[in-house]
């Protein structure tokens, strides 16, 4: 094996979550910051919490509303066409 090609290994690296929980583990970085951990992740806590940093949920909801409005408008147009076709001239 080649010498001096491996990164430094820190036995007491500190991991900090955005909720405040901290761990000491082994890593190639002395300190790390994370957004979610088992203490605050919705899967483990049972709480539904959306972490939406890029507003993707809001964009999806806006598209869903537009799509539903379009479908409703198409249904109304079809109903009007049926009524018009039934009337005798």
C-alpha positions as CSV (number, residue, x, y, z in Angstrom):
1,X,0.0,0.0,0.0
2,X,1.1,3.5,-0.7
3,X,2.1,5.7,2.3
4,X,0.6,9.1,3.0
5,X,-2.4,8.9,0.7
6,X,-5.1,8.3,3.3
7,X,-7.0,11.1,4.9
8,X,-6.8,11.9,8.6
9,X,-9.2,9.8,10.7
10,X,-10.7,11.6,13.7
11,X,-11.8,9.2,16.4
12,X,-13.8,11.9,18.2
13,X,-15.6,13.7,15.4
14,X,-18.6,15.8,16.5
15,X,-21.9,15.5,14.6
16,X,-24.5,18.2,15.3
17,X,-28.1,18.1,14.1
18,X,-30.2,21.2,13.5
19,X,-32.5,20.1,16.4
20,X,-29.5,20.3,18.8
21,X,-28.6,16.7,19.4
22,X,-24.9,15.8,19.2
23,X,-22.9,12.6,18.7
24,X,-19.3,11.7,18.9
25,X,-18.2,9.3,16.2
26,X,-15.2,8.4,14.0
27,X,-14.9,10.3,10.7
28,X,-12.5,11.9,8.3
29,X,-14.0,15.3,9.2
30,X,-13.5,16.8,12.7
31,X,-17.0,18.3,12.7
32,X,-20.2,17.9,10.7
33,X,-23.6,19.5,10.7
34,X,-26.8,17.6,9.5
35,X,-30.4,18.6,9.0
36,X,-32.3,15.5,10.2
37,X,-31.5,12.8,12.7
38,X,-33.3,10.0,14.4
39,X,-34.3,12.4,17.2
40,X,-36.2,14.8,14.8
41,X,-37.0,12.7,11.7
42,X,-40.7,12.3,11.1
43,X,-40.3,8.6,10.4
44,X,-38.9,7.9,13.8
45,X,-40.9,10.5,15.8
46,X,-44.3,9.8,14.2
47,X,-44.9,13.5,13.6
48,X,-45.6,14.7,10.1
49,X,-43.3,17.6,9.3
50,X,-42.3,18.7,5.9
51,X,-38.8,19.9,5.3
52,X,-39.3,21.9,2.2
53,X,-36.2,24.0,1.5
54,X,-36.9,24.5,-2.3
55,X,-40.7,25.1,-2.0
56,X,-41.4,21.9,-4.0
57,X,-44.5,21.1,-1.9
58,X,-46.1,24.5,-2.6
59,X,-45.3,24.2,-6.3
60,X,-46.9,20.8,-6.4
61,X,-50.0,22.0,-4.6
62,X,-50.3,24.9,-6.9
63,X,-50.1,22.6,-10.0
64,X,-52.7,20.3,-8.5
65,X,-55.1,23.2,-7.9
66,X,-54.7,24.4,-11.5
67,X,-55.2,20.8,-12.9
68,X,-58.4,20.4,-10.9
69,X,-59.7,23.7,-12.0
70,X,-59.0,22.8,-15.7
71,X,-60.8,19.4,-15.2
72,X,-63.8,21.2,-13.6
73,X,-64.0,23.6,-16.5
74,X,-63.9,20.8,-19.1
75,X,-66.7,18.9,-17.3
76,X,-68.9,22.1,-17.3
77,X,-68.2,22.6,-21.0
78,X,-69.3,19.0,-21.8
79,X,-72.4,19.5,-19.7
80,X,-73.3,22.7,-21.6
81,X,-72.7,20.9,-24.9
82,X,-75.1,18.1,-23.9
83,X,-77.8,20.6,-22.9
84,X,-77.4,22.5,-26.2
85,X,-77.6,19.3,-28.3
86,X,-80.8,18.2,-26.5
87,X,-82.8,21.4,-27.3
88,X,-85.0,21.1,-30.4
89,X,-84.5,23.9,-32.8
